């Protein structure tokens, strides 16, 4: 089969990670990479006080969840992520979608979708 491979990066609040992980599991996403990152968008950081002096914190703690899919539809991933992450407040995060040119499973040398698909199902 000829599958399209897509990478989805989700940046959001750390407090929402468990909900996101469960939602991805429910739709069949079998793997993800998670990184703790610092960043800001529309929020522009917040004001912290150090020894009584206001200090603007430019970057806020977030998580970056990287998912590569070929069998699970991209729209299904986006819908599930939006459902659990959207609060309507600034800081809910962003989702970025990329086309992946190729993938290689180092252990077996399989390429493309074969590198991602679990053949033991």
C-alpha positions in Angstrom: 0.0 0.0 0.0 1.1 3.5 -0.7 0.5 5.6 2.4 1.1 9.3 2.8 3.3 10.1 5.8 2.5 13.2 7.9 4.2 14.7 10.9 2.0 16.7 13.4 3.6 18.9 16.0 1.3 20.1 18.8 2.5 22.8 21.2 0.3 23.2 24.3 0.1 23.6 28.1 1.9 20.9 30.1 -1.2 20.5 32.2 -3.1 19.1 29.2 -0.6 16.4 28.3 -2.4 13.4 29.9 -5.7 14.3 28.3 -4.0 14.6 24.9 -2.2 11.3 25.3 -5.4 9.5 26.1 -7.2 11.1 23.2 -4.4 10.0 20.8 -4.5 6.5 22.2 -8.3 6.3 21.6 -7.9 7.1 17.9 -5.1 4.6 17.4 -2.0 6.8 17.5 0.7 4.3 18.6 3.7 6.5 19.1 4.7 10.1 19.9 7.7 12.1 21.1 7.3 14.6 23.9 9.6 17.5 24.7 9.4 20.1 27.4 9.9 23.5 25.7 9.8 27.2 26.5 7.9 29.6 24.3 5.3 32.2 23.8 2.9 33.4 21.2 0.0 35.7 21.7 0.5 35.5 25.5 3.8 37.3 25.4 4.7 35.8 28.7 3.5 37.0 32.1 4.7 39.2 34.9 6.6 37.5 37.8 7.9 39.3 40.9 11.4 38.9 42.1 12.2 40.6 45.4 9.2 42.9 44.9 10.3 44.0 41.4 8.1 43.1 38.4 10.0 41.1 35.9 8.4 40.1 32.6 8.9 36.4 31.8 9.2 36.2 28.0 8.9 32.4 27.6 6.4 30.1 29.2 6.8 26.3 29.8 5.0 24.3 27.2 5.2 20.8 25.7 5.8 19.8 22.1 4.2 16.6 21.1 5.5 15.1 17.8 3.4 12.5 16.0 4.0 10.8 12.7 1.0 9.1 11.1 0.3 7.2 7.9 -2.7 5.0 8.8 -4.6 7.3 11.2 -6.1 10.2 9.3 -4.5 13.6 10.0 -7.9 15.3 10.4 -8.8 12.8 13.1 -5.6 13.7 15.0 -6.4 17.4 14.7 -10.0 17.0 15.8 -9.0 14.9 18.8 -6.3 17.4 19.8 -8.6 20.4 19.5 -11.4 18.6 21.5 -9.2 18.1 24.6 -6.9 21.2 24.3 -9.3 24.0 23.4 -10.3 26.2 26.4 -11.0 29.3 24.4 -8.2 31.1 26.3 -4.9 32.5 25.0 -2.3 29.9 25.4 -4.2 26.8 24.2 -1.4 26.2 21.7 -0.8 25.5 18.0 -0.8 22.5 15.7 1.6 22.3 12.7 1.3 19.7 9.9 4.2 18.6 7.7 4.5 16.2 4.8 7.2 13.6 5.5 9.4 12.6 2.5 10.5 9.3 3.9 11.0 7.3 7.1 13.5 4.5 7.8 13.2 1.9 10.6 16.8 1.5 11.6 16.5 -2.0 13.0 15.1 -3.6 9.8 15.9 -1.1 7.1 12.2 -0.8 6.1 11.3 2.5 4.5 8.2 4.6 4.0 5.0 3.6 5.7 6.5 0.1 6.3 8.8 1.8 8.8 5.8 3.0 10.8 3.2 0.3 10.5 3.1 -2.4 13.1 2.9 -5.7 11.2 2.2 -7.7 14.3 -1.5 -6.5 14.5 
